Amino acid sequence: TRYMRQLPKLELHAHLNGCVRDSTLLDRAEATAADVRALLAKPDGKGRPLQRCFDLFAAIHDLCTDHESLRRIAAEATMDFARDGVVYLELRTTPKCVPRRNVTKASYCAAGETCSSSNSSSNASSFESFAICARLILSVDRRETPEEAVKTVKLAAFLRDVGLDVCGVDLSGNPALGHWKSFEPALRLARHLKLPVTLHCGEIHGTGAEEAAMIAFAPERFGHCVQTSRDPERWLALRRSEIPIEICVSSNVVTDSVPHDENCDGGWVSRARRHHVGQVHAVGHPSIVCTDDPGVFETTLSREYALCAVAFDLSDDDVRELVTASVRHAFM
């Protein structure tokens, strides 16, 4: 992992709310008299169970949608990535409106925007200075209406045009909700406004028609594509498209996207070996190793690269090549 940490890396798939430190969540909980200690506990010293991860996301949403918390989370996330050797970072978040906290969607984004200068800190007396370029992707949530999706895209274009480091648009959220056709007009608008698009795709069973439509849409990047890689027809279409895939091994393992094998020991490397990153790498399809939600899933980008290297016998040169190739897929 030390070698991986020393490599200058790019993180292209990380959700802002998924980067919250345990200590920060505890601070916010104390300030609001909420109790999140049970959510942060690790039974038997192991990682957090899936349902606890989902409960954590809900707690983060409840406790961390004021301007002060957003600024802190963004600064700490950027700092944590920089300490891990990340030199370019794309954080993604869905703009939120919280009237009781005087938070509008625009002010939410402004507070969550991380600076792209050499100093990622909002408090130079407390934090160190790191050489990292950090930018923001605005996410359309699948719970949104088509009209709200269009507003999110227009907000992304507006914030970019007034000088905020907004670099693209994402479609994410609960994959069981919403319909692709409802969001496609907003995403076509993003393309018209010259905003690169990345789509969460193939996260659950039963979305084959949507996956095919997404491939036909041809976004700049895809996130996950777990199920897409398991269907021969869609996998062939994806390979022919040469659209890069944002690979999130630990996330897919924790959320049970990667199937269990009763004959394996259940360890991280054993489960990672059943992840489609091996399939993707074997055919040379463009891919980027990412963390997804490093705070919630307790990982780092260096750890993700190390996990891939051990699970699939990648050499140092293989890893360097993966890191170098990711530069071509950034929304710079």
Backbone torsions as a table, in degrees:
resi	resn	phi	psi	omega
1	THR	NA	-30.2	179.1
2	ARG	-60.5	-42.9	178.0
3	TYR	-61.1	-43.1	179.6
4	MET	-62.5	-38.2	-178.3
5	ARG	-67.3	-31.7	-178.2
6	GLN	-75.9	-19.0	179.5
7	LEU	-72.4	132.8	172.3
8	PRO	-70.1	120.6	-170.6
9	LYS	-122.5	163.5	174.8
10	LEU	-118.0	131.8	174.8
11	GLU	-108.9	115.7	-173.9
12	LEU	-114.2	-1.8	178.9
13	HIS	-142.7	89.4	177.8
14	ALA	-144.1	123.9	179.3
15	HIS	-85.2	131.9	-177.1
16	LEU	-53.4	-49.4	-178.4
17	ASN	-67.2	-20.2	178.0
18	GLY	-84.7	-0.9	-179.0
19	CYS	-100.7	1.6	-173.9
20	VAL	-65.0	131.4	175.5
21	ARG	-71.3	148.8	175.6
22	ASP	-57.5	-41.9	-177.6
23	SER	-63.2	-37.3	179.0
24	THR	-68.0	-42.2	178.7
25	LEU	-63.7	-38.5	177.7
26	LEU	-64.9	-40.2	177.4
27	ASP	-61.2	-45.9	-179.0
28	ARG	-67.0	-36.8	179.1
29	ALA	-65.3	-40.8	179.3
30	GLU	-63.9	-38.7	-179.1
31	ALA	-67.9	-24.4	-177.5
32	THR	-111.9	9.3	179.5
33	ALA	62.0	25.2	176.0
34	ALA	-90.5	156.8	180.0
35	ASP	-117.7	108.7	-179.1
36	VAL	-115.6	7.3	-175.9
37	ARG	-59.7	-38.7	-180.0
38	ALA	-63.8	-35.2	179.8
39	LEU	-69.2	-31.9	-176.7
40	LEU	-85.7	-11.8	-178.4
41	ALA	-66.5	150.4	178.6
42	LYS	-118.5	103.6	-177.9
43	PRO	-60.0	132.5	176.7
44	ASP	58.4	22.7	178.6
45	GLY	73.0	8.5	-178.1
46	LYS	-95.0	-179.6	178.1
47	GLY	-67.5	170.6	-178.4
48	ARG	-73.8	137.5	174.4
49	PRO	-63.8	160.0	-176.1
50	LEU	-56.4	-50.4	-176.8
51	GLN	-61.7	-34.6	178.6
52	ARG	-67.0	-34.6	176.1
53	CYS	-62.0	-44.6	178.9
54	PHE	-63.5	-40.0	178.2
55	ASP	-64.9	-34.1	177.9
56	LEU	-64.5	-42.6	178.0
57	PHE	-57.6	-42.4	180.0
58	ALA	-64.1	-41.3	179.4
59	ALA	-65.7	-41.1	178.6
60	ILE	-60.9	-43.9	179.2
61	HIS	-60.9	-41.9	-177.7
62	ASP	-69.6	-36.6	-170.3
63	LEU	-97.3	-18.1	-167.5
64	CYS	-123.8	34.3	179.5
65	THR	-112.2	29.5	169.3
66	ASP	-103.8	162.4	-173.8
67	HIS	-60.3	-43.0	-178.4
68	GLU	-61.8	-45.4	179.9
69	SER	-64.3	-41.8	-179.3
70	LEU	-61.9	-44.1	178.8
71	ARG	-62.3	-41.4	179.7
72	ARG	-65.4	-46.3	-179.0
73	ILE	-61.0	-44.3	-179.0
74	ALA	-64.2	-43.3	179.9
75	ALA	-65.2	-44.1	-178.9
76	GLU	-68.3	-38.7	178.5
77	ALA	-62.4	-45.8	179.7
78	THR	-61.6	-42.7	179.3
79	MET	-64.0	-43.0	-179.8
80	ASP	-63.3	-41.7	177.9
81	PHE	-65.6	-41.2	-179.9
82	ALA	-62.2	-41.6	178.1
83	ARG	-62.9	-24.2	179.5
84	ASP	-89.0	4.7	177.8
85	GLY	92.1	12.5	177.5
86	VAL	-81.9	128.8	-179.2
87	VAL	-108.0	-15.8	177.1
88	TYR	-139.5	129.7	-172.3
89	LEU	-134.4	132.0	170.8
90	GLU	-116.0	108.0	175.2
91	LEU	-93.1	141.7	179.0
92	ARG	-121.6	146.2	179.5
93	THR	-158.1	150.9	174.8
94	THR	-89.5	123.0	177.7
95	PRO	-58.5	136.0	-177.1
96	LYS	-125.3	145.7	176.9
97	CYS	-113.1	117.9	-179.0
98	VAL	-128.8	85.9	-174.3
99	PRO	-55.0	-38.3	-176.7
100	ARG	-65.9	-17.0	177.4
101	ARG	-111.4	12.9	-179.7
102	ASN	58.1	34.2	179.7
103	VAL	-104.7	119.7	171.6
104	THR	-100.7	168.4	179.5
105	LYS	-61.9	-37.9	179.3
106	ALA	-68.9	-43.5	-179.0
107	SER	-70.2	-31.0	175.2
108	TYR	-59.6	-47.5	-179.0
109	CYS	-66.7	-40.2	179.8
110	ALA	-63.4	-39.4	178.7
111	ALA	-70.5	-35.3	-177.8
112	GLY	-84.2	-10.6	-179.0
113	GLU	-67.2	131.7	176.1
114	THR	-97.2	148.5	-176.1
115	CYS	-78.7	149.4	-176.5
116	SER	-104.3	16.0	175.5
117	SER	-88.1	-173.0	-178.7
118	SER	-73.4	-17.0	179.5
119	ASN	-106.0	106.6	-177.6
120	SER	-85.9	-1.6	-173.1
121	SER	-89.8	146.0	173.6
122	SER	-93.3	-1.9	-178.8
123	ASN	-144.8	89.2	-172.2
124	ALA	-63.6	-24.4	180.0
125	SER	-74.5	-22.5	-177.2
126	SER	-102.3	-32.8	-172.6
127	PHE	-115.2	157.1	178.0
128	GLU	-79.5	171.5	177.5
129	SER	-102.8	132.5	-177.2
130	PHE	-126.5	145.5	175.6
131	ALA	-86.9	97.1	-179.9
132	ILE	-150.7	139.1	173.8
133	CYS	-101.8	119.2	-177.2
134	ALA	-120.7	132.5	-178.0
135	ARG	-131.7	171.9	-172.8
136	LEU	-122.3	134.3	170.9
137	ILE	-109.8	129.3	177.5
138	LEU	-90.3	131.0	-176.2
139	SER	-100.8	131.7	167.5
140	VAL	-84.0	121.1	179.7
141	ASP	-84.8	138.9	-176.6
142	ARG	-67.2	-9.4	174.5
143	ARG	-82.0	-12.6	-175.5
144	GLU	-75.0	155.5	173.2
145	THR	-77.6	163.5	175.6
146	PRO	-55.7	-37.0	-179.7
147	GLU	-66.9	-41.0	178.4
148	GLU	-66.7	-36.5	178.2
149	ALA	-61.8	-42.9	177.8
150	VAL	-62.0	-41.4	179.4
151	LYS	-62.3	-38.9	178.6
152	THR	-63.3	-42.9	179.0
153	VAL	-64.7	-44.7	178.9
154	LYS	-63.2	-37.1	177.5
155	LEU	-64.4	-41.1	178.2
156	ALA	-59.8	-44.7	179.8
157	ALA	-65.5	-42.3	-179.9
158	PHE	-62.2	-48.4	-178.5
159	LEU	-64.0	-38.9	175.4
160	ARG	-60.5	-44.5	-175.2
161	ASP	-70.6	-23.9	178.4
162	VAL	-94.8	7.0	170.0
163	GLY	107.6	-0.4	175.1
164	LEU	-76.5	153.9	-176.5
165	ASP	-82.1	57.5	175.0
166	VAL	-93.1	126.3	-170.8
167	CYS	-121.6	-2.1	-178.8
168	GLY	178.4	-175.7	-177.7
169	VAL	-131.4	144.4	-178.0
170	ASP	-126.4	150.6	167.9
171	LEU	-114.1	120.0	-177.2
172	SER	-150.1	-168.3	-176.7
173	GLY	107.4	-172.8	-178.4
174	ASN	-60.1	113.7	-175.8
175	PRO	-67.0	-12.2	178.2
176	ALA	-83.9	-7.5	-177.8
177	LEU	-106.1	153.0	174.1
178	GLY	74.2	170.2	-179.8
179	HIS	-131.1	138.6	-177.9
180	TRP	-51.8	-43.5	-177.0
181	LYS	-61.1	-25.5	178.5
182	SER	-71.5	-31.0	-175.3
183	PHE	-97.5	-18.6	-174.6
184	GLU	-58.0	-42.2	179.0
185	PRO	-58.7	-41.2	179.1
186	ALA	-64.6	-38.7	-178.5
187	LEU	-74.5	-30.1	172.6
188	ARG	-68.4	-34.7	174.9
189	LEU	-63.1	-41.0	177.5
190	ALA	-57.8	-43.4	178.4
191	ARG	-62.3	-42.9	178.7
192	HIS	-61.2	-34.7	-179.2
193	LEU	-87.2	9.6	177.1
194	LYS	62.7	38.8	173.5
195	LEU	-104.5	119.0	176.4
196	PRO	-59.9	149.7	-175.5
197	VAL	-123.1	137.1	169.9
198	THR	-126.0	139.9	-175.1
199	LEU	-122.5	129.8	166.6
200	HIS	-68.9	126.5	-171.2
201	CYS	-141.2	140.4	171.5
202	GLY	62.0	39.9	-179.4
203	GLU	-83.2	-27.3	-176.7
204	ILE	-132.8	166.7	177.0
205	HIS	-68.6	154.2	170.5
206	GLY	84.5	17.5	-179.9
207	THR	-117.1	28.1	-175.1
208	GLY	-57.4	-45.3	-178.9
209	ALA	-63.7	-40.5	178.2
210	GLU	-64.9	-43.2	179.0
211	GLU	-59.0	-43.8	178.9
212	ALA	-62.1	-41.2	179.0
213	ALA	-66.4	-37.2	178.1
214	MET	-65.9	-40.9	177.9
215	ILE	-63.0	-40.5	177.9
216	ALA	-64.8	-33.7	177.7
217	PHE	-64.3	-32.2	176.4
218	ALA	61.2	66.3	174.5
219	PRO	-70.5	172.4	177.7
220	GLU	-70.7	-31.7	179.3
221	ARG	-148.6	159.4	171.6
222	PHE	-118.5	150.0	171.0
223	GLY	-107.4	130.9	172.8
224	HIS	78.1	-81.8	-177.6
225	CYS	58.7	36.0	-178.2
226	VAL	-63.3	-53.6	-178.9
227	GLN	-72.7	-32.4	179.8
228	THR	-58.3	-39.1	-177.2
229	SER	-70.7	-15.9	-176.1
230	ARG	-95.0	-9.0	179.2
231	ASP	-103.0	118.4	-174.5
232	PRO	-55.0	-43.0	-177.1
233	GLU	-67.7	-46.5	-178.7
234	ARG	-71.4	-35.1	177.9
235	TRP	-63.4	-40.6	177.5
236	LEU	-63.9	-43.4	178.7
237	ALA	-62.8	-40.1	179.3
238	LEU	-66.5	-42.1	178.3
239	ARG	-61.9	-42.9	179.8
240	ARG	-65.0	-30.7	-179.3
241	SER	-71.4	-27.2	-176.8
242	GLU	58.7	25.9	176.9
243	ILE	-77.3	127.2	-177.7
244	PRO	-64.1	147.1	178.9
245	ILE	-111.0	129.9	172.6
246	GLU	-82.4	112.7	-173.7
247	ILE	-96.4	126.4	-177.9
248	CYS	-128.8	84.1	-170.6
249	VAL	-64.6	-55.5	-176.5
250	SER	-59.6	-41.7	178.8
251	SER	-58.5	-47.0	-178.3
252	ASN	-68.6	-31.6	177.0
253	VAL	-69.6	-47.9	-177.3
254	VAL	-64.6	-39.9	-176.9
255	THR	-85.9	9.8	174.6
256	ASP	66.1	21.7	171.4
257	SER	-68.9	-30.7	176.9
258	VAL	-85.6	124.8	-174.9
259	PRO	-66.4	147.3	176.5
260	HIS	-77.4	152.2	173.7
261	ASP	-128.7	115.2	-176.3
262	GLU	-62.5	-19.4	-177.1
263	ASN	-89.9	-4.3	-178.6
264	CYS	-98.3	167.0	-175.4
265	ASP	-80.6	-5.0	177.6
266	GLY	81.7	1.7	179.2
267	GLY	-72.6	167.3	-176.8
268	TRP	-60.2	-45.6	-177.3
269	VAL	-65.6	-42.2	179.2
270	SER	-60.2	-42.9	-179.7
271	ARG	-72.9	-35.8	179.1
272	ALA	-63.4	-31.1	-179.3
273	ARG	-65.4	-18.5	177.4
274	ARG	-94.6	2.1	178.8
275	HIS	-77.7	149.2	-176.1
276	HIS	-72.6	-2.3	176.9
277	VAL	-60.1	-33.7	177.0
278	GLY	-64.4	-42.3	177.7
279	GLN	-63.7	-43.2	-179.6
280	VAL	-64.2	-45.9	-178.3
281	HIS	-66.7	-37.4	-176.1
282	ALA	-61.6	-33.4	-178.5
283	VAL	-98.7	2.3	177.3
284	GLY	73.1	24.3	178.7
285	HIS	-73.1	140.9	-179.6
286	PRO	-58.4	133.5	-179.7
287	SER	-152.8	159.4	178.4
288	ILE	-133.4	126.6	176.5
289	VAL	-77.6	130.6	-175.1
290	CYS	-138.9	172.7	-177.9
291	THR	-104.4	-28.6	-177.5
292	ASP	74.4	-76.3	-178.8
293	ASP	-138.1	77.2	-171.0
294	PRO	-63.5	-31.0	179.1
295	GLY	-71.0	-47.2	-177.8
296	VAL	-70.5	-41.2	-177.2
297	PHE	-92.4	3.6	174.3
298	GLU	53.7	59.6	179.6
299	THR	-140.9	173.7	173.7
300	THR	-135.6	166.0	178.9
301	LEU	-66.6	-36.6	176.7
302	SER	-60.5	-41.3	179.0
303	ARG	-65.0	-38.7	179.3
304	GLU	-63.4	-43.0	177.1
305	TYR	-64.5	-41.8	179.6
306	ALA	-63.7	-40.1	178.8
307	LEU	-61.9	-44.9	178.1
308	CYS	-63.5	-41.3	-177.6
309	ALA	-63.9	-44.9	-178.7
310	VAL	-71.0	-43.0	-176.0
311	ALA	-66.8	-33.7	-173.7
312	PHE	-120.4	18.3	172.5
313	ASP	57.3	44.4	179.7
314	LEU	-83.2	137.6	176.9
315	SER	-80.4	170.1	175.5
316	ASP	-59.2	-37.8	178.4
317	ASP	-65.3	-39.2	177.1
318	ASP	-60.1	-44.8	-179.1
319	VAL	-65.4	-44.7	178.4
320	ARG	-58.8	-39.7	179.4
321	GLU	-65.0	-40.3	176.9
322	LEU	-61.5	-45.0	-179.7
323	VAL	-63.7	-46.1	-178.7
324	THR	-62.9	-40.9	-179.0
325	ALA	-64.3	-29.4	-177.7
326	SER	-63.7	-23.3	178.9
327	VAL	-59.6	-37.0	-177.5
328	ARG	-67.4	-18.9	-173.4
329	HIS	-104.6	1.5	-179.9
330	ALA	-73.4	149.9	178.0
331	PHE	-86.6	56.8	-177.5
332	MET	-77.8	NA	NA
